[in-house]
């Protein structure tokens, strides 16, 4: 009894859940349970590649790996959003290569074995990742096997593991690229232009014809006698369904309140700038002064003429054309600034150095065997640019030996005092109050949201089929929070206030939900109806023209009967119809017609044509070489579509937008 009591106490919840699941299985279809379970688990997956679920943990491990590699190669930490996006894209591409492309390449019978990889590493088979990698360059700036061997021998002694991580990734990437090279060669080497294709291509490009024609335009008036049945729309939709595939999306409307500094805020910024301007012109500790008084930090960079334009043209012009040391106040929008030239010198763009960690033993000996390299101006290492050739400089935990430099040019260091007018707390609260009024009046419902929008006289921006990865709405960046909310909300639901970058207040409403799959027929019925109407209208007009000109054998008479004129076009080529200003269907029909025979009517996209080919000419500007080049371009395009087609065929799902 004691054992049973223990089971009841410790496992009572588990037993209850098991009994509940068992009872539920009698009520719910097993396939439904399986679907629910799958959806619950997939909710936490970053994606799916050829049936392989990619969990958030697995994907983040890949991201962490590439983050470390990026920091190793750049020497600085990954901080900005753009770098993080790039790393996540690289991580995703590596997983697509691993679980889809390489697998498909192997299915096609391709292999990249150990012996082949050894040949790549040894340089017997060229891989740009190895042979063009500056890490393995010798003193002559070319690939050196000796340098590569030195690097490989140093891997085991690298306590950080960074060298091994770098080398393992390099090998893996080189192997994947070799698979790509082999797979793409299947396209380039098998794309052969046979004699029949060549003859057809030469004829299509070199044979031109002259044509006289009469065209009856369709016009814009609606023909009410043509009725497109719902059954025909449904039939067309089913036969063209692949063209109506869609990604998940949401229709929303949003009202945005941009926080802008008031006139009082601008005046306050101007006053704050004026208070410290005099001190700016004389201070000897510029770095501390700017840290305490400026919205722009101290910059130790050496600039040459033109480079300061990235800050502003006014700053660059003063520094390099004015001749004075300190500028007057520069007003641009809501920004007040002044420039002070703090140093001028002849400075090279880059220096050729050897370097080793400053903490190393026998620094001089290590510098003697270190590989030299060119270094451009880098934050924290600006003083290296003005070091004397032959000197040793200690910077950033390294000792540099300067061997030579590029030709010095005139450069300057400048300090910029900058004050930006920012919205005060009172101003921000005023904008928030406006957004809050809208949100309160909407009360979470779309119909009251619309009434509030009209009542307050604000504009609700519409967005159709917003994708799950959308991070920008109009001019507002960083709106992922709104996107995530919209994909979790129900149709007709209105949000509370979103604060975006402390610069915008947004209230949004979900007006439509589009699930991944196929666009419902009712959403595309209007466009299909137009397609079918145009087809039926063209057939009707063609029949009317045919009946009207029955028995006529002269184009002038036909034109008179149809109330139009005869037009001519010379030198029409079948392959270049897009540049002729003519209807493609008309050109195709005329190209295949007999000479000097009135043909038609032919219904095109813009009207009905009756025509006569009056002559043909054969030119020779399009050669066999032209045909081969065109084939190569087509093959190149096909190779670029390999992975996207593979991803579509494998139904790859990319859900990263839900997590990042």
RADACOR-V128110 format. One record per pair of residues at least 12 apart in sequence whose ideal C-beta (glycine too) atoms are under 8 Angstrom apart, sorted by sequence separation. I is the first residue (numbers start at 0). J is the second residue. D is the distance in Angstrom with one decimal. If there is no record, write none. Layout:
i=<I:I>
j=<J:J>
d=<D:D>
This chain:
i=<40:43:45:46:130:134:135:150:154:285:307:317:325:326:354:382:389:460:470:494:548:597:598:45:69:129:275:279:325:326:353:386:388:389:460:469:481:484:493:494:547:548:568:573:588:597:598:278:305:325:355:380:387:388:437:440:468:493:494:547:573:597:598:135:151:304:314:324:325:354:379:380:386:388:436:437:440:467:493:571:596:134:150:302:313:324:353:379:383:388:481:492:585:595:596:69:275:353:465:480:491:492:544:573:584:595:129:311:313:353:383:437:481:491:571:584:585:592:594:595:352:353:436:467:478:480:490:491:571:584:593:594:66:122:311:318:351:352:384:437:465:489:490:583:584:588:592:594:65:317:351:478:488:490:582:583:589:594:122:314:318:351:352:433:477:485:490:582:588:121:350:351:477:484:489:582:585:589:62:65:314:349:350:475:476:481:485:582:62:65:311:349:366:585:64:349:481:582:120:348:349:478:62:65:348:475:61:475:352:369:371:58:61:366:58:61:350:472:350:366:58:350:357:362:132:347:346:358:346:357:359:129:356:357:557:53:128:295:344:356:357:355:356:301:303:354:355:554:128:129:354:553:46:128:280:301:354:446:448:552:48:279:353:354:445:447:567:570:48:51:126:352:353:444:445:574:46:128:352:444:445:463:561:49:127:352:353:443:444:459:461:464:48:49:120:126:351:352:443:48:126:350:351:442:276:350:351:441:548:557:49:120:124:350:351:116:119:285:350:119:273:349:350:438:544:545:554:272:285:349:438:544:554:116:280:347:348:438:554:116:119:279:347:438:448:280:347:541:279:347:348:448:541:269:276:346:347:435:541:548:115:345:346:434:540:111:272:345:445:544:272:345:346:445:538:268:272:344:345:431:441:445:537:544:111:269:343:344:537:540:541:111:268:343:344:441:540:265:343:438:109:342:343:437:111:342:434:537:340:341:433:434:109:340:341:434:109:260:340:341:431:101:104:339:427:430:100:107:301:338:339:300:338:339:101:104:338:339:100:104:107:300:337:96:100:103:299:336:337:301:336:300:336:100:299:335:336:299:301:334:335:301:334:334:335:333:334:333:71:319:71:72:318:67:71:318:68:67:68:314:64:68:314:64:303:304:310:303:307:303:302:303:301:302:301:302:301:302:300:299:298:298:298:297:298:295:295:293:295:293:294:292:293:294:289:293:294:289:289:285:279:279:276:275:272:272:271:269:268:268:269:268:267:268:265:264:267:264:264:264:260:263:260:261:260:261:264:259:260:263:258:261:260:259:258:258:486:258:257:256:482:483:256:256:479:256:254:479:254:467:468:469:468:467:466:467:252:254:254:254:254:255:253:254:252:253:252:252:253:251:252:250:251:250:249:250:250:251:248:249:250:248:249:248:255:248:255:245:247:248:253:246:247:255:246:146:253:251:138:137:138:249:136:251:249:249:133:247:258:258:257:258:257:258:256:255:256:255:256:255:254:253:254:253:254:253:252:253:251:252:251:251:252:250:251:249:250:250:249:250:249:250:249:248:247:247:245:247:246:245:245:244:245:244:245:243:244:243:240:243:236:233:236:232:236:236:232:235:229:232:235:232:235:232:231:227:227:227:225:227:225:225:222:225:222:217:217:217:215:215:213:212:211:213:213:215:213:215:214:213:213:213:214:212:213:211:212:211:212:211:212:210:209:210:209:209:209:210:207:209:207:208:207:207:206:205:206:204:203:204:203:204:202:203:204:212:200:212:210:208:208:217:216:217:216:217:214:215:214:215:214:214:213:212:213:212:213:212:211:212:210:211:210:210:211:209:210:208:209:209:208:209:208:207:208:206:207:206:207:206:207:205:206:205:205:205:204:205:204:201:200:201:204:201:201:197:200:197:200:196:192:192:192:190:190:190:187:190:187:190:186:187:186:187:186:183:186:183:182:100:100:103:99:100:99:95:99:99:95:99:95:91:91:87:87:84:83:58:50:49:48:49:47:48:55:47:46:47:46:46:45:46:45:46:44:45:45:45>
j=<52:55:57:58:142:146:147:162:166:297:319:329:337:338:366:394:401:472:482:506:560:609:610:58:82:142:288:292:338:339:366:399:401:402:473:482:494:497:506:507:560:561:581:586:601:610:611:292:319:339:369:394:401:402:451:454:482:507:508:561:587:611:612:150:166:319:329:339:340:369:394:395:401:403:451:452:455:482:508:586:611:150:166:318:329:340:369:395:399:404:497:508:601:611:612:86:292:370:482:497:508:509:561:590:601:612:147:329:331:371:401:455:499:509:589:602:603:610:612:613:371:372:455:486:497:499:509:510:590:603:612:613:86:142:331:338:371:372:404:457:485:509:510:603:604:608:612:614:86:338:372:499:509:511:603:604:610:615:144:336:340:373:374:455:499:507:512:604:610:144:373:374:500:507:512:605:608:612:86:89:338:373:374:499:500:505:509:606:87:90:336:374:391:610:90:375:507:608:147:375:376:505:90:93:376:503:90:505:383:400:402:90:93:398:91:94:383:505:384:400:94:386:393:398:169:384:384:396:385:396:398:169:396:397:597:94:169:336:385:397:398:397:398:344:346:397:398:597:172:173:398:597:91:173:325:346:399:491:493:597:94:325:399:400:491:493:613:616:95:98:173:399:400:491:492:621:94:176:400:492:493:511:609:98:176:401:402:492:493:508:510:513:98:99:170:176:401:402:493:99:177:401:402:493:328:402:403:493:600:609:102:173:177:403:404:170:173:339:404:174:328:404:405:493:599:600:609:328:341:405:494:600:610:173:337:404:405:495:611:174:177:337:405:496:506:339:406:600:339:407:408:508:601:330:337:407:408:496:602:609:177:407:408:496:602:174:335:408:508:607:336:409:410:509:602:333:337:409:410:496:506:510:602:609:177:335:409:410:603:606:607:178:335:410:411:508:607:333:411:506:178:411:412:506:181:412:504:607:411:412:504:505:181:412:413:506:182:333:413:414:504:175:178:413:501:504:175:182:376:413:414:376:414:415:178:181:415:416:178:182:185:378:415:175:179:182:378:415:416:381:416:381:417:182:381:417:418:382:384:417:418:385:418:419:420:419:420:420:161:411:164:165:411:161:165:413:164:164:165:413:164:168:415:168:408:409:415:409:413:410:410:411:410:411:411:412:412:413:412:412:412:413:414:414:415:415:416:415:417:416:417:416:417:418:414:418:419:415:416:414:414:416:416:416:416:418:418:418:418:419:420:420:420:421:420:420:423:421:422:423:420:423:421:422:422:423:426:422:423:426:422:426:426:426:426:427:657:430:430:430:656:657:431:433:656:434:434:659:437:654:655:656:656:656:656:657:448:452:457:458:459:460:459:460:459:460:460:461:462:461:462:461:462:462:462:463:464:465:463:464:465:464:465:465:472:466:473:464:466:467:472:466:467:475:467:370:481:481:370:370:371:482:370:485:485:486:372:486:501:502:502:503:503:504:503:503:504:504:505:505:505:505:506:506:507:507:507:508:507:508:508:509:510:509:510:509:510:511:511:512:512:513:513:513:513:514:513:515:515:515:516:516:517:517:518:517:518:518:517:523:520:520:523:520:524:527:524:527:524:527:530:528:531:531:531:528:531:532:532:535:535:536:536:539:539:536:537:540:540:544:554:554:554:557:558:561:561:563:563:563:564:565:566:565:566:565:566:566:567:567:568:567:567:568:568:569:570:571:569:571:570:571:571:572:572:572:573:572:572:573:573:574:573:574:575:585:574:589:589:589:590:605:605:606:606:607:605:606:606:607:607:608:608:608:609:609:610:610:610:611:610:611:611:612:613:612:613:612:613:614:614:615:615:615:616:615:616:616:617:617:618:617:618:618:619:620:620:621:621:621:621:622:625:623:626:623:626:626:629:626:626:627:630:630:631:633:631:634:634:637:634:635:637:638:638:638:641:641:641:641:642:645:642:645:645:642:646:649:646:651:651:653:655:655:659:659:659:655:649:649:649:651:650:651:658:651:651:652:652:653:653:654:654:655:654:655:657:658>
d=<7.6:5.9:7.7:7.5:4.7:7.8:4.5:7.2:6.1:6.1:7.5:7.8:6.7:4.4:7.6:6.5:6.7:7.1:7.0:6.0:5.8:6.7:5.8:4.1:7.1:7.4:7.9:7.5:7.2:7.4:5.1:7.3:5.5:7.9:5.9:4.8:7.4:7.6:6.9:4.7:6.0:7.0:6.5:6.5:4.6:7.5:6.9:7.7:7.9:4.7:5.7:5.3:6.8:7.0:5.4:7.1:7.6:7.3:7.2:6.5:7.0:5.0:7.9:6.7:7.2:4.4:7.4:6.3:7.8:6.7:7.1:6.1:4.9:5.9:7.9:7.4:7.5:6.6:4.5:6.2:6.5:6.7:7.6:7.3:5.0:5.4:4.2:5.3:5.9:6.4:5.4:7.1:5.8:6.4:7.6:6.0:4.6:7.2:6.6:5.8:7.5:5.3:6.7:4.3:6.5:7.1:7.4:7.6:7.0:5.0:7.3:6.1:7.8:6.7:7.1:7.3:4.8:7.5:5.0:6.6:6.5:7.9:6.9:5.8:7.7:7.5:5.5:7.6:7.8:4.2:7.3:7.2:5.5:6.6:6.6:6.1:5.8:6.8:8.0:6.8:6.6:6.8:7.0:7.5:6.5:7.6:5.3:7.0:4.8:5.0:7.3:6.1:4.8:6.4:3.4:7.4:5.7:6.8:6.4:7.4:5.8:5.4:5.7:7.9:5.7:6.6:5.2:5.5:7.9:7.2:7.3:7.9:5.3:7.2:7.9:5.5:4.7:5.8:6.0:5.2:5.2:5.1:5.7:5.9:7.4:6.2:5.4:7.4:5.7:5.2:7.8:6.2:7.8:7.1:7.5:4.5:5.5:7.0:7.5:6.5:7.6:7.4:4.7:7.6:7.4:5.3:4.0:7.1:7.3:7.9:5.8:6.5:6.2:7.0:7.5:6.2:6.0:7.7:6.4:4.9:7.2:7.1:5.5:5.3:7.6:6.2:5.1:7.3:5.9:5.4:7.9:7.3:6.4:5.8:7.5:6.0:5.9:7.6:6.3:6.0:5.0:6.8:7.7:7.3:7.9:4.8:5.8:6.5:5.9:6.3:6.4:8.0:7.4:4.8:4.7:4.6:4.5:7.8:4.7:6.5:6.1:7.6:7.3:7.1:4.4:7.8:8.0:7.4:5.9:4.8:4.6:4.7:4.6:6.5:7.4:8.0:8.0:6.7:6.1:7.7:6.1:7.8:7.9:5.7:8.0:5.5:6.7:6.5:6.1:7.6:7.7:5.6:4.3:4.9:7.5:6.5:7.6:6.2:5.0:5.3:7.0:5.5:4.7:7.6:6.8:7.9:4.6:4.5:7.7:5.5:6.9:7.9:7.7:7.4:6.9:6.7:5.6:7.6:4.8:7.9:7.7:7.2:7.7:7.4:7.7:5.4:7.1:6.8:6.3:5.2:7.6:4.3:7.9:7.4:7.9:3.8:5.0:5.8:6.0:6.0:6.7:6.2:4.4:5.4:7.7:6.7:6.7:4.8:6.5:4.9:7.1:4.8:7.5:8.0:6.1:5.7:7.5:6.4:4.3:6.6:6.9:3.8:6.9:4.9:6.8:5.2:4.1:6.7:5.0:4.8:7.9:6.2:4.2:7.7:6.6:6.9:7.9:8.0:7.4:7.2:6.8:6.6:3.9:6.9:4.6:5.6:7.2:6.3:7.8:7.7:5.1:5.7:6.2:7.5:7.9:7.4:5.1:5.4:5.0:5.0:6.2:6.6:7.9:5.1:7.5:4.2:3.8:7.3:5.5:5.2:7.7:7.5:4.8:7.5:6.5:5.8:6.2:5.7:5.5:5.3:5.8:6.3:4.5:6.6:7.9:5.8:7.6:6.8:6.5:5.6:4.8:6.5:7.5:7.8:5.4:7.0:5.6:7.5:7.1:4.9:7.1:7.6:7.3:5.1:7.5:8.0:7.9:5.8:4.7:6.3:6.2:5.9:4.4:7.7:4.6:7.3:7.3:7.8:5.8:6.5:4.8:7.6:7.2:5.1:7.9:6.4:7.3:3.8:5.0:7.1:7.4:7.6:5.5:7.3:6.0:5.3:6.5:6.3:6.3:7.2:7.1:5.9:6.5:7.3:5.5:7.3:6.9:6.6:6.9:4.8:5.9:8.0:4.1:5.8:7.2:7.3:6.0:6.8:7.1:6.7:7.7:7.5:7.6:6.5:7.4:5.1:7.7:7.2:4.0:5.1:4.8:7.0:5.3:6.0:6.4:7.2:4.9:7.9:6.9:4.8:7.7:4.5:6.9:6.9:7.2:4.1:5.5:7.6:4.9:6.6:7.7:3.8:7.3:7.2:4.3:5.2:7.3:6.5:5.7:5.2:4.2:7.2:5.9:7.1:4.7:7.2:5.8:6.5:7.5:7.9:4.9:4.9:6.5:7.8:7.0:5.7:7.8:5.0:7.7:4.8:7.3:7.2:7.9:5.5:7.6:4.9:7.7:7.9:6.0:7.6:7.3:7.8:3.5:4.4:7.5:6.8:7.6:6.5:5.1:7.0:5.3:6.9:6.7:7.4:4.1:5.4:6.6:5.3:7.2:7.6:7.4:7.5:5.0:6.8:8.0:5.4:6.6:5.9:7.8:7.4:7.2:3.5:4.9:5.7:7.6:5.8:7.3:7.4:7.7:7.7:6.4:6.2:5.8:5.9:7.7:6.6:7.0:7.8:7.3:7.5:6.6:7.9:7.5:5.4:4.4:6.1:7.2:7.4:7.3:5.3:6.7:6.7:5.5:7.2:6.7:5.5:4.4:7.4:7.5:5.0:7.0:5.5:5.1:6.8:7.8:4.0:7.0:7.3:5.3:5.0:6.4:5.6:5.8:7.2:6.2:5.9:4.5:3.2:6.8:7.6:6.1:7.4:6.9:4.2:6.4:5.9:6.0:4.2:5.8:7.0:6.9:7.4:6.7:5.8:4.8:5.3:7.7:4.5:5.9:5.7:4.6:6.2:6.8:7.0:7.9:6.1:5.3:5.3:7.8:4.9:7.2:6.0:6.2:6.8:5.7:4.9:4.6:5.4:5.9:7.1:5.0:5.7:5.7:6.7:7.1:6.7:7.2:6.4:6.8:5.8:6.0:7.7:5.6:5.4:4.7:5.4:6.2:6.3:6.8:5.8:7.5:5.8:6.9:7.3:7.4:5.7:5.7:7.2:7.7:5.1:7.4:7.1:7.2:5.4:7.1:4.4:7.1:6.1:7.9:7.3:4.7:5.5:5.9:4.9:7.1:7.8:7.2:6.3:7.3:7.9:4.7:4.7:8.0:4.2:7.4:7.3:7.8:7.7:5.2:6.6:6.7:6.4:6.3:5.3:4.2:7.8:7.7:5.3:4.7:4.7:7.1:5.3:7.1:5.4:4.8:6.7:7.2:3.7:6.6:7.4:5.5:5.1:6.9:5.2:5.8:7.1:6.6:5.2:4.9:4.6:6.8:7.5:4.7:6.9:7.7:6.3:5.2:7.5:8.0:5.5:6.7:5.8:7.8:4.7:6.1:6.8:7.7:5.1:3.5:6.2:7.4:7.9:7.4:7.3:6.7:6.3:4.5:5.6:7.3:7.8:5.8:6.1:5.0:5.7:7.4:7.2:7.5:4.1:5.2:7.7:5.4:7.8:5.4:7.0:5.0:4.6:7.5:7.2:7.0:7.9:5.9:5.9:7.8:6.4:5.7:6.9:6.8:5.8:6.8:6.9:6.9:6.9:6.6:6.4:6.2:8.0:7.8:7.5:7.5:4.1:6.8:7.0:7.7:5.3:5.9:6.8:6.9:4.4:5.1:4.8:7.9:5.1:5.7:6.7:6.4:5.5:7.9:6.1>
